[in-house]
Amino acid sequence: MLEARVRADTTPQRDARRAHTVLLAAGGCRAWRMAEIVRVDVSPVVRWRDRFAREGMAGQKDRPRSGRPPVYGPQVRLRVVAAATSTPPHPCDGGSHRLIADHLADTGISASQVGRILAELRLKPHRVRGWPTRPADPQFFAKAAEVCALYRICPPGSMVLSVDEKTAMAARSRKHPGRPPGPGRVRRRECEYIRHGTVSVTVALDVHTGQVVMEELERNDSRTSSGSWPGFSGAFQPG
């Protein structure tokens, strides 16, 4: 655990130094030499070495410090956690610190304080990871295996096509030219753009050759969607 903590890029520097100190002490390194290696004074090196000897990994944590008592007690903190881990009232609301602070406006808590409380608990409600849910079909895996087999090997005298529609694609261009990268500076791009309308298309991809055939949809309605295929009139283009 100590070695993993030292190697990890996400480990805070002070935790990495403490773990490195303990590893050096286990190798028989003297206190003054450990202080030179981890670049701290001798007293904290001795403190973290002795704490680990008495308490193990628990001794690597900071002791509670004296000072001003917390402004927000356990009840407010529980409400912050409840708001961060519950479903938002609207799917697009997300879980930003500002929205949680507005939801708990009666407590007077600020968005920055909400962020500190969630950071201590390693809660990140603003991050979302999706996953696919398979249909409730007992033959799902058998059907999926047949489709995957078609993608891997094309049957003789046949063509495997993957068809999909893309509606209301925005045609945009940058309003201002970008700036090239330079030494110590990444490429910069201005955020404003100019709209040139939208387009709706139906596209078929020949899975095994990479060729694409496309047809533009003049009207994006149910009649167009149902009648655009198989009467496909596009020309093959390199995909």
Buried (B, 14 or more C-beta within 10 A) or exposed (E): EBEEBBEEEEBEEEBBBBBBBBBBBEEEBEBEEBBEEBEBEBEBBBBBBEBBEEEEEEBBEEEEEEEEEEEBEEEBBEBBBEBBEEEBEEEEEEBBBEBBBEBBEEBEBBEEBBBEBBEEEEBEBBEEEEEEEEEEEEEEEEEEEEEEEBEEEBEEEEEBBEEEBEEEEEEEEEEEEEEEEEEEEEEEEEEEEEEEEEBBBBBBBBBBEEBBBBBEBEEBEEEBBEEBEEEEEBEEEEE
